[in-house]
Amino acid sequence: MATKYISIPVEIEAIQFSVATLSDIIIFTECTNFQLTKKDGVYNCLITVNGAKLLLIEGNYVTKNSSGDINVVTAEVFEASYIKKE
Protein backbone atom coordinates (compact mmCIF):
# COMPACT_ATOMS: atom_id res chain seq x y z
CA MET A 1 0.00 0.00 0.00
CA ALA A 2 1.24 3.49 -0.82
CA THR A 3 2.25 5.83 1.95
CA LYS A 4 1.04 9.45 1.89
CA TYR A 5 3.47 12.33 2.22
CA ILE A 6 3.17 16.08 2.75
CA SER A 7 5.79 18.39 1.25
CA ILE A 8 7.91 20.46 3.60
CA PRO A 9 7.31 24.20 3.26
CA VAL A 10 10.31 25.84 1.60
CA GLU A 11 10.82 29.58 1.33
CA ILE A 12 11.97 30.76 -2.10
CA GLU A 13 12.49 34.02 -3.96
CA ALA A 14 10.77 34.50 -7.31
CA ILE A 15 10.21 36.95 -10.15
CA GLN A 16 7.50 36.53 -12.79
CA PHE A 17 8.98 36.97 -16.28
CA SER A 18 7.83 39.82 -18.50
CA VAL A 19 9.71 42.32 -20.64
CA ALA A 20 9.42 44.79 -17.75
CA THR A 21 11.11 42.38 -15.29
CA LEU A 22 13.89 41.12 -17.58
CA SER A 23 16.57 43.37 -16.09
CA ASP A 24 15.58 42.26 -12.57
CA ILE A 25 15.81 38.60 -13.68
CA ILE A 26 19.27 39.15 -15.18
CA ILE A 27 20.51 40.57 -11.87
CA PHE A 28 18.60 37.98 -9.77
CA THR A 29 20.01 34.99 -11.69
CA GLU A 30 23.44 36.48 -12.46
CA CYS A 31 22.66 35.60 -16.07
CA THR A 32 25.70 35.69 -18.37
CA ASN A 33 23.82 35.77 -21.68
CA PHE A 34 20.24 36.19 -22.87
CA GLN A 35 18.25 36.22 -26.10
CA LEU A 36 14.80 37.83 -26.13
CA THR A 37 12.31 36.95 -28.87
CA LYS A 38 8.62 37.55 -29.52
CA LYS A 39 6.36 35.05 -31.27
CA ASP A 40 2.61 35.40 -31.74
CA GLY A 41 2.61 38.29 -29.26
CA VAL A 42 4.30 36.30 -26.47
CA TYR A 43 7.83 37.06 -25.28
CA ASN A 44 10.33 34.25 -24.75
CA CYS A 45 13.81 34.60 -23.33
CA LEU A 46 16.65 32.11 -23.36
CA ILE A 47 19.02 32.87 -20.47
CA THR A 48 22.31 31.27 -19.51
CA VAL A 49 22.86 30.71 -15.78
CA ASN A 50 25.92 28.83 -14.52
CA GLY A 51 26.44 27.40 -18.00
CA ALA A 52 22.86 26.06 -18.22
CA LYS A 53 20.32 27.47 -20.67
CA LEU A 54 16.83 28.15 -19.30
CA LEU A 55 13.84 29.06 -21.45
CA LEU A 56 11.47 31.64 -20.00
CA ILE A 57 8.03 32.12 -21.50
CA GLU A 58 6.12 35.25 -20.59
CA GLY A 59 4.27 34.58 -17.33
CA ASN A 60 6.69 31.88 -16.07
CA TYR A 61 8.38 32.39 -12.72
CA VAL A 62 12.12 32.30 -12.12
CA THR A 63 12.75 30.90 -8.65
CA LYS A 64 15.78 30.69 -6.36
CA ASN A 65 15.82 28.42 -3.31
CA SER A 66 17.89 28.79 -0.15
CA SER A 67 20.75 26.85 -1.79
CA GLY A 68 20.83 29.36 -4.65
CA ASP A 69 19.46 26.90 -7.24
CA ILE A 70 17.64 28.66 -10.11
CA ASN A 71 14.56 27.07 -11.70
CA VAL A 72 11.80 28.06 -14.11
CA VAL A 73 8.23 27.23 -13.08
CA THR A 74 5.07 27.70 -15.12
CA ALA A 75 2.55 30.16 -13.70
CA GLU A 76 0.02 27.36 -13.13
CA VAL A 77 2.42 25.23 -11.08
CA PHE A 78 3.81 28.24 -9.21
CA GLU A 79 0.38 29.56 -8.22
CA ALA A 80 -0.73 26.08 -7.10
CA SER A 81 2.45 25.53 -5.06
CA TYR A 82 3.33 28.86 -3.46
CA ILE A 83 1.67 31.64 -1.51
CA LYS A 84 3.10 35.12 -1.05
CA LYS A 85 4.84 35.60 2.29
CA GLU A 86 3.36 38.45 4.29
Number of C-alpha atoms within 10 A of each C-alpha: 3 4 4 5 6 5 5 6 8 8 13 15 14 19 17 23 23 19 15 9 11 16 12 14 21 16 10 16 19 13 18 12 12 16 10 13 12 11 7 5 8 12 16 20 19 15 22 18 18 12 10 9 13 17 16 22 21 18 17 20 24 22 20 18 13 10 7 11 12 19 16 19 18 15 17 11 11 17 12 8 9 12 9 9 6 3
